[in-house]
Amino acid sequence: MGLFSLSPWATIAFPLLTGAVLAQRGFRLDAALLIFGLSSMGPLLGTLLASAVMDRIDRRLAMATCIVAMLACGAAFNFSTGTASLIVAMALFNLAVSLYVPLLTVYSAELFPTRQRASATSIAWSINRLGGALGPLLLVPTLRGAGPAVMFAVVAASLVATLGVLAASPRGLERQTVS
């Protein structure tokens, strides 16, 4: 449940608020929308990549790699000033998100016996959706009051905490029968 409660800060709230971050940093609306729109190609590529490699990789290691990528790309976005570098940073961030979410879903489902899998995953996603609603509500005042760097520091802290929870989590059951 910890992984599902921490993930919305980076997977939902941060990408959602990139336009507001760009506006606060002085980008015109058309430039902010261009950056946001083009960076949204990342999920298309990430989802296709996930479908191709999901059954061949260690889920926890892949999730940790995605988290590290989100940290790096989020920091690059936070400190970049050029349009092209902002697009690349957010496209790669969104690509990592679109890999992480299906990995999280499959990994968590594999932790439960078949008779509990659906209800446990549904409860976890309910917690995730609550975090998805609360994340922007808490990050917008942080953005407004302390700026983009502090807002990303909150997101980065959630990602680091996610790495800790992931390290303490059991190994997944990829390529094993779940009963």
N, C-alpha and C positions, 0 to 999 in steps of 0.2 A: 504494500500500500504506500510505503514511503516513496518509491520511485514514481508512482502515479501522482502523488501530491506535490512533488518537487518539479516535475517536468513542465507544467504549464507556464512557469515563469520564463523559460527559454523557448519552449515550442509554440506558445500562443502569444503571450503578452509582449515579448520583445519584438517578434516580427510585426505584430499588429501596431506597435508604437513607433516603428521606424519612420513613418511619415511625420509624426509629431516631433521626433528627434531632429529630423532634417529641417523642419520648419523652425524649430527653436534655434538651430545652428545657422539660420539665415538663408536657407535655400528657398527659392520661389516655389510656389505650389506646383507648377508644371514640371520643374526639375525633380521635386520630391516624388511626384507621381510617376515620372519616367523611371527613376531609380527603383521605386517600389515595384512597379509593373515588370520591369525587366528582371529584377531579382526573383520574381515569382516563377521564373523558369526552373529554378533549382529543384522545387518539389517534383516537377515532371521527371527530370533526370534521376532524382533520388528514388522515386517510386519504381521506375523502370530498373534501376540498379538493384534495389532491394529485391525485386521479384527474381532477378537473375542469380543473386548470391545468397539469399536468405537461408537456404537449406545446406549450404556448404561451409558456413563459418560458425565459430564459437560466438554465441549471442552476447555473453557478457563482455568479451573482448571487443566485439564490434560496437556495442553500446558505449563502452568506455572511449573507444576511438572517436565515435560521433560526438561525445561530450567534449573531448579535447579539441576537436575541430570547431565545435560551437564556441568554445572559449576563445580560440585563436581568431576565428572569423568575426566574432562579436567585438573583440578588442580592435581588430583591423578596421571594422566599420566605425567604431568609436573615435579612432584617431585619424581616419582618412579624410581628405578634403576634396579630392577629385571625383568627378562623377563616375568615371570608369572604375576606379578602385572601390568606390562605394557599392556599385552594382555587383562587382565580382565578390566582394566580401559578403554581401547579403545573399547573393545567389548561392555561394558555397555554404553559408550558414543555413539557409533554407534546405539545401541538399542534405546536409547533415541531419537536420530535423526530420526530413521526410524518410531518412533511413532509420533514425532512432525510434520513431513512433511505432512502425510495424515490428521492429525488433523487440521493443518493450512489450507489445501486445502478445506476440508469440511466446516470448520468454516467460512472461507471467502466466500465460495459459498452461504452459508445460509444467508449471510447479504444482498444479492441482490435479487430483484424480478426476477422471472423466465426469463422474456424477456431481462434482463441485465446481468444475471449470467454468461453466457459463455464469453461474451466480457470483462466483468470486471475481471473475473478470468484469462483470457488470458493476459490482460494488466499487471495484478499483477505478473504473471509468467514471462513475458518479463522483468520486473524490476528485478525480482529474478535472472534471467539468466545473466543480466548485472552485478549484484553484484557477481554472481558466477564466472564471468570472471575477474572482478576487484580484488576480494578478494586475490587470490594467487599472483597477480601482485604487490599488496601492502604489503602483508605479507611476501613474500620471502625477500625483502630488509630489513624488520624489523628483520626477523630471522637471516639473515646474519650479520646485523650491531649491533643488540642489544641482540640477543640470544633468546632461546625458551621461557624463562619466560616473556619477554616483548611482544613477539609475542602472547603468550596466554593471556596476559593482554589485548591486543587489542580485541581478540576474546571474552574474559570475559566481556569487556565493551559493546560489541555489544549485548551480552546475557542480561546484566543488563538493557540496553536500551530497549531491546525487552520486558522484564518484565514490564517496565514503559508504553510502548505503549499498551501492552496487558491489563494492569490494566485500562487504559483509553478507551479501546475499548468496544463497546456495547456487551451485553450478546448475545450469539448465539441463534439460533432457533432450537437446537436439539430437536427431537421428536415433532416438530410442522410442520404444513403444511406451505410451503412457496409459496406465490402467487404474 
